[in-house]
Amino acid sequence: MTKNDYIEKITQNLEHLTKDELKDVTALTNAQFGVRFKVAEKEYWGKKSLI
């Protein structure tokens, strides 16, 4: 699946959502980004301390 196919599939899935459901998706996406950022930060400082 190419990047554009993936984006198109996501767009199609989001088109039928209500405004409240889109807000939920936004909140979950932001939370997921925050968690990934914290994990990456932890890994970075963990590797930095080993040097």
DSSP file (Angstrom, degrees, kcal/mol; ACC not computed):
  #  RESIDUE AA STRUCTURE BP1 BP2  ACC     N-H-->O    O-->H-N    N-H-->O    O-->H-N    TCO  KAPPA ALPHA  PHI   PSI    X-CA   Y-CA   Z-CA
    1    1 A M              0   0    0      0, 0.0     2,-0.1     0, 0.0     0, 0.0   0.000 360.0 360.0 360.0 127.2    0.0    0.0    0.0
    2    2 A T     >  -     0   0    0      1,-0.1     4,-2.3     4,-0.0     5,-0.2  -0.327 360.0-105.7 -80.5 167.0    1.5    3.3   -1.0
    3    3 A K  H  > S+     0   0    0      1,-0.2     4,-2.4     2,-0.2     5,-0.2   0.906 121.8  50.5 -58.2 -43.7    1.4    6.4    1.1
    4    4 A N  H  > S+     0   0    0      2,-0.2     4,-2.4     1,-0.2    -1,-0.2   0.874 109.2  50.9 -65.6 -37.2   -1.3    8.0   -1.0
    5    5 A D  H  > S+     0   0    0      2,-0.2     4,-2.4     1,-0.2    -1,-0.2   0.911 110.6  49.8 -63.6 -42.3   -3.5    4.9   -0.8
    6    6 A Y  H  X S+     0   0    0     -4,-2.3     4,-2.1     2,-0.2    -2,-0.2   0.922 111.7  47.4 -62.4 -45.5   -3.1    4.9    3.0
    7    7 A I  H  X S+     0   0    0     -4,-2.4     4,-2.5     1,-0.2    -2,-0.2   0.903 111.6  51.3 -63.5 -42.1   -4.0    8.6    3.2
    8    8 A E  H  X S+     0   0    0     -4,-2.4     4,-2.4     2,-0.2    -1,-0.2   0.902 109.2  50.3 -62.4 -41.9   -7.1    8.0    0.9
    9    9 A K  H  X S+     0   0    0     -4,-2.4     4,-1.9     2,-0.2    -1,-0.2   0.911 111.7  47.6 -64.7 -42.4   -8.3    5.1    3.1
   10   10 A I  H  X S+     0   0    0     -4,-2.1     4,-1.9     2,-0.2    -2,-0.2   0.922 111.0  51.9 -63.1 -44.0   -8.0    7.2    6.2
   11   11 A T  H  X S+     0   0    0     -4,-2.5     4,-1.6     1,-0.2    -2,-0.2   0.916 109.1  49.7 -59.1 -44.9   -9.8   10.1    4.5
   12   12 A Q  H  X S+     0   0    0     -4,-2.4     4,-0.5     1,-0.2    -1,-0.2   0.886 111.0  49.7 -62.2 -38.8  -12.7    7.8    3.5
   13   13 A N  H  < S+     0   0    0     -4,-1.9     3,-0.3     1,-0.2    -1,-0.2   0.826 112.8  47.0 -70.0 -30.8  -12.9    6.4    7.1
   14   14 A L  H >< S+     0   0    0     -4,-1.9     3,-1.5     1,-0.2    -1,-0.2   0.720  93.4  78.0 -83.3 -21.2  -13.0    9.9    8.6
   15   15 A E  H 3< S+     0   0    0     -4,-1.6    -1,-0.2     1,-0.3    -2,-0.1   0.803  93.5  48.7 -61.0 -31.4  -15.6   11.3    6.1
   16   16 A H  T 3< S+     0   0    0     -4,-0.5    -1,-0.3    -3,-0.3    -2,-0.1   0.480  88.2 109.0 -89.9  -1.4  -18.6    9.7    7.9
   17   17 A L    <   -     0   0    0     -3,-1.5     2,-0.1    -4,-0.1    -3,-0.0  -0.431  66.7-123.4 -77.9 149.3  -17.7   10.8   11.4
   18   18 A T     >  -     0   0    0     -2,-0.1     4,-2.3     1,-0.1     5,-0.2  -0.315  32.3-100.0 -79.7 171.4  -19.6   13.4   13.3
   19   19 A K  H  > S+     0   0    0      1,-0.2     4,-1.8     2,-0.2     5,-0.1   0.896 124.3  49.7 -60.4 -41.5  -18.0   16.5   14.7
   20   20 A D  H  > S+     0   0    0      1,-0.2     4,-1.8     2,-0.2    -1,-0.2   0.890 110.0  50.5 -65.9 -39.5  -17.9   15.0   18.2
   21   21 A E  H  > S+     0   0    0      1,-0.2     4,-2.2     2,-0.2    -1,-0.2   0.883 108.1  52.8 -66.4 -37.2  -16.3   11.8   16.9
   22   22 A L  H  X S+     0   0    0     -4,-2.3     4,-2.4     2,-0.2    -1,-0.2   0.876 106.5  53.3 -65.1 -36.5  -13.7   13.9   15.0
   23   23 A K  H  X S+     0   0    0     -4,-1.8     4,-2.5     2,-0.2    -1,-0.2   0.902 108.5  50.2 -62.6 -40.1  -12.9   15.6   18.3
   24   24 A D  H  X S+     0   0    0     -4,-1.8     4,-2.6     2,-0.2    -2,-0.2   0.910 109.8  50.2 -63.4 -42.5  -12.3   12.2   19.9
   25   25 A V  H  X S+     0   0    0     -4,-2.2     4,-2.6     1,-0.2    -2,-0.2   0.911 110.9  50.0 -61.7 -42.3  -10.0   11.2   17.0
   26   26 A T  H  X S+     0   0    0     -4,-2.4     4,-2.5     2,-0.2    -2,-0.2   0.925 110.9  48.4 -62.4 -45.1   -8.1   14.4   17.5
   27   27 A A  H  X S+     0   0    0     -4,-2.5     4,-2.2     1,-0.2    -2,-0.2   0.917 113.6  46.7 -62.5 -43.6   -7.7   13.9   21.2
   28   28 A L  H  X S+     0   0    0     -4,-2.6     4,-2.5     2,-0.2    -1,-0.2   0.885 111.8  50.9 -66.6 -38.6   -6.6   10.3   20.7
   29   29 A T  H  X S+     0   0    0     -4,-2.6     4,-2.3     2,-0.2    -2,-0.2   0.922 111.7  47.3 -64.5 -43.7   -4.1   11.2   18.0
   30   30 A N  H  X S+     0   0    0     -4,-2.5     4,-2.3     2,-0.2    -2,-0.2   0.893 112.2  50.0 -64.6 -39.5   -2.6   14.0   20.2
   31   31 A A  H  X S+     0   0    0     -4,-2.2     4,-2.3     2,-0.2    -2,-0.2   0.914 110.4  50.1 -64.4 -42.7   -2.4   11.6   23.1
   32   32 A Q  H  X S+     0   0    0     -4,-2.5     4,-2.5     1,-0.2    -2,-0.2   0.904 110.6  49.7 -62.8 -41.4   -0.6    9.0   20.9
   33   33 A F  H  X S+     0   0    0     -4,-2.3     4,-2.5     1,-0.2    -1,-0.2   0.917 109.9  51.6 -62.6 -42.8    1.8   11.6   19.7
   34   34 A G  H  X S+     0   0    0     -4,-2.3     4,-2.2     2,-0.2    -2,-0.2   0.900 110.8  47.4 -61.1 -42.1    2.5   12.6   23.3
   35   35 A V  H  X S+     0   0    0     -4,-2.3     4,-2.4     2,-0.2    -1,-0.2   0.926 112.2  49.2 -65.9 -44.9    3.2    9.0   24.4
   36   36 A R  H  X S+     0   0    0     -4,-2.5     4,-2.5     1,-0.2    -2,-0.2   0.889 110.8  51.5 -62.3 -38.0    5.5    8.4   21.4
   37   37 A F  H  X S+     0   0    0     -4,-2.5     4,-2.6     2,-0.2    -1,-0.2   0.927 110.3  48.0 -63.8 -45.1    7.4   11.6   22.1
   38   38 A K  H  X S+     0   0    0     -4,-2.2     4,-2.4     2,-0.2    -2,-0.2   0.895 112.2  49.2 -63.6 -40.7    7.9   10.7   25.8
   39   39 A V  H  X S+     0   0    0     -4,-2.4     4,-2.5     2,-0.2    -1,-0.2   0.929 112.8  47.4 -64.4 -44.9    9.1    7.2   24.8
   40   40 A A  H  X S+     0   0    0     -4,-2.5     4,-2.5     1,-0.2    -2,-0.2   0.903 112.1  50.4 -63.4 -40.5   11.5    8.6   22.2
   41   41 A E  H  X S+     0   0    0     -4,-2.6     4,-2.5     2,-0.2     5,-0.2   0.915 110.8  49.0 -63.2 -43.3   12.8   11.2   24.8
   42   42 A K  H  X S+     0   0    0     -4,-2.4     4,-2.1     1,-0.2    -2,-0.2   0.914 112.5  47.9 -62.6 -43.9   13.3    8.4   27.4
   43   43 A E  H  X S+     0   0    0     -4,-2.5     4,-2.3     2,-0.2     5,-0.2   0.900 110.8  52.1 -64.1 -40.6   15.2    6.3   24.8
   44   44 A Y  H  X S+     0   0    0     -4,-2.5     4,-2.3     1,-0.2    -2,-0.2   0.943 113.1  42.6 -61.4 -48.8   17.3    9.3   23.8
   45   45 A W  H  X S+     0   0    0     -4,-2.5     4,-1.7     1,-0.2    -1,-0.2   0.819 112.0  55.8 -71.5 -28.5   18.4   10.1   27.3
   46   46 A G  H  X S+     0   0    0     -4,-2.1     4,-0.7    -5,-0.2    -1,-0.2   0.911 112.4  41.6 -65.8 -42.8   18.9    6.4   28.1
   47   47 A K  H >X S+     0   0    0     -4,-2.3     4,-0.7     1,-0.2     3,-0.5   0.858 111.2  57.1 -71.3 -35.6   21.4    6.1   25.2
   48   48 A K  H >< S+     0   0    0     -4,-2.3     3,-0.6     1,-0.2    -1,-0.2   0.864 104.0  52.6 -64.0 -36.3   23.0    9.4   26.0
   49   49 A S  H 3< S+     0   0    0     -4,-1.7    -1,-0.2     1,-0.2    -2,-0.2   0.726 102.8  59.2 -73.8 -19.9   23.8    8.3   29.6
   50   50 A L  H <<        0   0    0     -4,-0.7    -1,-0.2    -3,-0.5    -2,-0.2   0.697 360.0 360.0 -80.0 -18.3   25.5    5.1   28.2
   51   51 A I    <<        0   0    0     -4,-0.7    -1,-0.2    -3,-0.6    -2,-0.2   0.480 360.0 360.0 -79.9 360.0   28.0    7.2   26.2
